[in-house]
Amino acid sequence: MLIITKNEEKNIRACLESVKWANEIVIIDSYSQDATLTICKEYTDKIILQEWQGYSAQKNIGHAHCKNNWILSIDADERVSPTLHEEIEHVIKSNQFSAYRIFIRDYMFGKWIEYGSWPQQCHIRLYHKNAAAWQSAVHEKLVIQGDVGILTSPLLHYSHLTINKFMMKMNTYTDIEARRWYEEGIRKNWSIIIFSSIRIFCLEYIQRQGFRDKGHGFVLAILMSVYHFLARIKLWELWYKHDRGISQ
């Protein structure tokens, strides 16, 4: 079990309760200043303090400290249900695949989201230690050597409990994405930025039937469009300052 943390006192106990059956729980903490570490010590003694290096770097550090062959990577705001636990126990005994994708079920603004792109999230979270490595600065992903299966039970995600928290996370993620694109030399055309942002709203709200989640679906479609737009105008800002020699 691998979990990265920083100031997660509101989430971490419920997360750890849901995985206390694990043979090993490894925590990579970025020097939390709240009660996170105190709570974690009730569940594990494998706590590594590590200055923040980025999502993939933190998880690769944790990966190196895991002793078991199979690793389940979850976030502090996620929960493993009893049915998912049973399925995990079953598949790791079979050794049929090198890794497994798990569907993510999101609880946002007081409601389980049923439509839009959110229920379609299916990420590799369970993997054999010798067959994987983490990559990417944000929206980190696992590169797997071997075949990947899919589990049927979802991982429960309580990330965006309020719109304010969504906006805070969106600001952080778009900063990272814009900086990565800038360092890779990528530029975005203004007309494409505008029309692609409108397209994201239509995709989320109409094509993927976000409207069926009523007010939640409308708000999420707007926020996803804003996320898309914000990452790209932050990139535009970086290039604008670069081209004019303005200090960043």
C-alpha positions in Angstrom: 0.0 0.0 0.0 1.4 3.4 -1.0 0.0 6.8 0.0 1.5 10.3 -0.4 0.4 12.9 2.1 0.7 16.5 3.1 -1.7 18.1 5.7 -4.4 15.5 5.2 -5.7 15.2 8.8 -9.3 15.5 7.6 -9.0 12.6 5.2 -6.2 10.2 6.2 -7.9 8.3 9.0 -10.9 7.2 6.9 -8.4 6.3 4.1 -6.2 4.2 6.4 -9.2 2.5 8.1 -10.3 1.3 4.6 -6.8 -0.3 4.0 -5.8 -1.5 7.5 -6.0 -5.0 6.1 -2.9 -4.4 4.0 0.3 -6.3 4.9 2.3 -3.1 4.5 1.4 0.6 4.4 4.0 3.0 3.2 3.4 6.8 3.7 5.5 9.4 1.8 4.8 12.7 3.7 5.9 16.2 2.6 6.4 17.5 6.1 2.8 17.8 7.2 2.1 20.6 9.7 -1.2 19.3 11.0 -2.1 16.0 12.7 -1.5 13.8 9.6 1.7 12.1 10.9 0.2 11.5 14.3 -2.8 9.7 12.7 -0.5 7.8 10.3 1.6 6.4 13.2 -1.5 4.6 14.5 -1.5 2.5 11.4 2.1 2.1 10.2 5.7 2.7 11.1 6.8 3.0 7.5 6.6 6.8 7.2 9.1 8.6 5.0 9.5 12.3 5.2 10.3 13.8 1.8 10.3 17.4 0.5 7.8 17.6 -2.4 9.4 16.6 -5.7 6.2 16.2 -7.8 3.5 13.5 -7.9 5.4 10.9 -9.9 8.7 11.5 -8.0 7.0 11.1 -4.6 5.3 7.9 -5.7 8.6 6.5 -7.2 10.3 7.2 -3.8 7.5 5.4 -2.1 7.6 2.6 -4.6 11.3 2.0 -3.7 10.4 1.6 0.0 7.7 -0.9 -0.6 8.8 -4.5 0.2 5.8 -6.5 -1.1 5.5 -7.6 -4.7 2.1 -6.0 -5.2 1.5 -2.3 -4.6 -1.9 -0.5 -4.4 -1.4 3.3 -4.8 -4.2 5.4 -3.4 -4.6 9.1 -2.3 -5.5 10.3 1.1 -9.0 11.3 0.0 -9.8 7.8 -1.5 -11.3 4.8 0.2 -11.1 1.1 -0.6 -14.5 -0.6 -0.2 -14.8 -4.2 1.2 -15.8 -5.4 -2.3 -12.7 -3.8 -3.9 -10.6 -5.3 -1.1 -12.0 -8.8 -1.9 -11.3 -8.4 -5.6 -7.8 -7.2 -5.0 -7.0 -10.2 -2.8 -8.4 -12.5 -5.5 -6.5 -11.1 -8.5 -3.0 -10.8 -6.8 -3.2 -14.6 -6.1 -3.9 -15.3 -9.8 -0.9 -13.4 -11.2 -2.7 -13.2 -14.5 -1.7 -9.6 -15.2 1.2 -7.2 -14.3 -1.2 -4.5 -13.2 -4.9 -3.6 -12.9 -7.0 -0.6 -13.7 -9.5 0.5 -11.2 -12.6 2.7 -11.9 -12.8 5.8 -9.8 -16.1 6.9 -8.4 -16.2 10.6 -7.4 -18.2 12.2 -4.6 -18.4 15.9 -5.4 -20.2 18.8 -3.8 -22.4 16.4 -1.8 -23.3 14.0 -4.6 -22.0 10.9 -6.3 -21.4 11.9 -9.9 -23.0 9.5 -12.5 -22.4 11.3 -15.8 -19.8 13.3 -17.7 -16.2 12.1 -17.9 -15.8 11.5 -14.2 -17.4 8.0 -14.1 -15.2 7.0 -17.1 -11.9 7.4 -15.1 -10.2 4.0 -14.9 -6.5 4.3 -13.8 -3.8 1.8 -13.1 -3.5 1.7 -9.3 -2.7 -2.0 -8.5 0.6 -3.2 -9.9 3.5 -5.6 -9.5 6.5 -3.7 -8.1 8.9 -5.0 -10.7 6.8 -4.1 -13.7 6.0 -0.4 -13.2 7.3 3.2 -12.8 5.5 6.5 -12.3 5.8 9.3 -14.9 4.4 12.8 -15.5 4.4 15.8 -13.1 0.6 16.1 -12.8 -2.1 13.5 -13.5 0.7 11.0 -12.9 0.5 7.7 -14.7 2.2 4.3 -14.4 4.2 2.8 -17.3 3.7 -0.9 -17.1 5.8 -3.8 -18.6 3.3 -6.5 -19.3 -0.5 -6.9 -19.7 -3.0 -4.8 -17.7 -6.4 -6.1 -16.4 -9.4 -4.2 -15.1 -11.2 -4.6 -11.8 -14.9 -4.2 -11.5 -15.2 -2.6 -8.0 -14.5 1.1 -7.9 -12.2 3.1 -5.7 -14.2 5.7 -3.8 -12.9 9.3 -4.2 -13.9 12.1 -1.9 -11.7 14.8 -3.5 -13.9 17.7 -4.4 -16.1 18.2 -1.4 -16.6 21.9 -2.1 -16.3 24.1 -5.2 -13.6 26.1 -3.3 -11.4 23.0 -2.9 -12.0 22.1 -6.6 -10.8 25.6 -7.6 -7.7 25.4 -5.3 -6.7 22.1 -6.8 -7.4 23.3 -10.3 -5.1 26.3 -9.8 -2.3 24.1 -8.6 -2.7 21.5 -11.4 -2.9 24.2 -14.2 0.2 25.8 -12.9 2.1 22.6 -13.2 0.7 21.7 -16.6 1.4 25.2 -18.1 5.0 25.1 -16.8 5.6 21.6 -18.2 4.3 22.7 -21.7 6.4 25.8 -21.5 9.6 23.8 -20.7 8.8 21.5 -23.6 8.5 24.4 -26.0 4.8 24.0 -26.6 2.7 27.0 -27.6 -1.1 27.2 -28.0 -3.1 29.1 -30.7 -5.6 31.6 -29.2 -8.5 30.5 -31.5 -7.8 26.8 -30.6 -7.8 27.7 -26.9 -11.2 29.4 -27.1 -13.0 26.9 -29.3 -11.5 23.9 -27.6 -12.7 25.2 -24.2 -16.2 25.6 -25.5 -15.9 22.1 -27.0 -15.0 20.7 -23.5 -18.2 22.1 -22.0 -20.3 20.6 -24.8 -18.5 17.3 -24.5 -19.1 17.1 -20.7 -22.6 18.5 -20.6 -24.2 17.2 -23.8 -22.3 14.3 -25.4 -21.4 12.7 -22.0 -24.8 13.6 -20.6 -23.6 15.7 -17.7 -27.0 17.4 -17.8 -28.5 14.2 -16.2 -26.6 15.2 -13.0 -28.7 18.4 -13.0 -27.0 21.3 -11.3 -23.9 19.3 -10.5 -23.5 18.4 -14.1 -23.7 22.0 -15.3 -21.3 23.2 -12.7 -18.8 20.4 -13.5 -19.0 21.0 -17.2 -18.2 24.7 -16.6 -15.4 23.9 -14.3 -13.8 21.4 -16.7 -14.0 24.0 -19.5 -12.4 26.6 -17.2 -9.7 24.1 -16.3 -8.9 23.6 -20.0 -8.8 27.3 -20.6 -6.8 28.3 -17.5 -4.0 25.8 -18.2 -3.6 27.3 -21.7 -3.7 31.0 -20.8 -1.2 30.4 -18.1 1.0 28.9 -20.8 0.3 32.0 -23.0 1.4 34.2 -20.0 4.7 32.4 -19.7 5.5 32.8 -23.3 4.3 36.4 -23.4 6.8 37.2 -20.6 9.5 35.2 -22.2 9.2 36.9 -25.6 9.4 40.3 -23.9 12.2 39.5 -21.5 9.9 40.0 -18.4 11.1 38.3 -15.3 8.9 35.3 -14.3 
